[in-house]
Amino acid sequence: MGEKEVWRQEISKKITKKEMEDHGLRGLMSTYGNCPEPLMRLAYPGKFQPWDFRHGTKWQGDAGLELAAKATRWVIEEYAGLTPISAGIGYRFFIENGLRGMITSKSLGFNSSPRAALKNAYPDLLIP
């Protein structure tokens, strides 16, 4: 299963701390900070994107804006095979393609605006 399929099936959202504990992996997970993310990255290198796993601080500050730009470019170009000026890249596009947390994050200041997310990812592009 490639990274696009892992993203499409939202594997990172299905692998929770409770799920790992329910399958007897509490001890192993404790070695990795009681969080499934590092363990999953180790077990499946290259399958997850930096924005795949949930954690409260990933969309904050300058690092959050940089991550949001990278996520936007990846989803548009790599995952969907589009260009930033393609028709249909609106709010629903971000939601349906796994970036709800990013587009709605108050700390990024996008205010659910696809235009703001696109300007962040493509600052030199003239976006109507």
N, C-alpha and C positions, 0 to 999 in steps of 0.2 A: 504494500500500500504506500503510495507516494505522498508527499507533503500536501498536494492539492486534495487528495482523497481524505487524508487525516483532517484537513480543514473543513471539507465539505460535510463530513460526518460528525464534526464537532467533538472529536475524541477527547480533547483537553477539558471540555466542560463535563464530560461523563466520568472522568477519572477524578474522584474526590478523595479527600482524606478518609471519609467514612467508608467509601467503596474499597479502598486499600485495606483498611482495618477489617472489614467484613470478610476479606479473602485471606486473612492471616498474615498480612504484611506490615503490621504495626512495628515490629522490631526492626525490620529492614528500613522502613520509612524513618524511624527515629535516627538512624545513621545519617539521613539526609535532611535534617532540620524539621522533621514531622510535616513535611510538605511533599505531595506527590510530584511536583514539577521537576526538581532535580533528578529524581529517580527515573522519571519517564524520559527525560532528555538523555540520560546515561544509557538507558535500555534501548532507546530508539533515536540515535543521533541523526540530526538533519530532518526529522519528521515534523518538528514543531516550530512555529514562528515565535519571535520574541513576545508578541502580544497575545499568544494563544491562552495562556493560563491567567486566571483571575487573581489579581492582587491590587489592593487599594491605591497604591501609589504610582502605578505605571503610566497613568495619563496626567501627571502633574509636572509643572515647571517646564524648563527648557528641554529636559530629557524627554518629557511626555510629548511635547510638540514635535521633537525629532522622531520619536517612535511613531506618532500619529502620521507624520509625513511618509515614513517608510511603509507603514501598514496600508495607507491609502494607495501609494504607488504599487505595492505588491498586489493588492486586491484588484486594482484596475488593470494593470499591465500583465502580471503573471497569472493570476487566478482567472479573471474574466476575459483576458485577451483583448482588452479595449484600449482606447487612448483617453486622456483626460477630457477631451472635448466631445467624446461620444455621447449620442443622445441616450437618455435613460439613466444617466448618473445623477440621481437625486437622492433625497432622504431615504426613500424605500430601498434604493440600491445598497446603501451602507448598512441598513438594518438586515436586509435579506442576505447579505454577504458577510455577516458575522462581526460587523463593527459598530453595533448599537452602543456599547459602552464608550467607545471613542467619540462618536458623533454627538452623543448626549452628555458627555462629561462637562460639568460646569467649570472645572479648573482649566480646561483648554480654551474655553471661550467660543467654541463653535456654535453654541446655542442651537443645536440640531440643524445647522446650516451646511448643506453639502458644498455650497460655494466657498464658505470659510475653510472647510477641510481641504478643498481643492487648492485654494490659494496658499495654504500652509504647505502642501505637498509639491506644488508647482508654482513657486513665487514669480517666475518670469513669464508665465503663461497668461495671456489675456483671456479672462474667463467672463463670459457675458452675464 
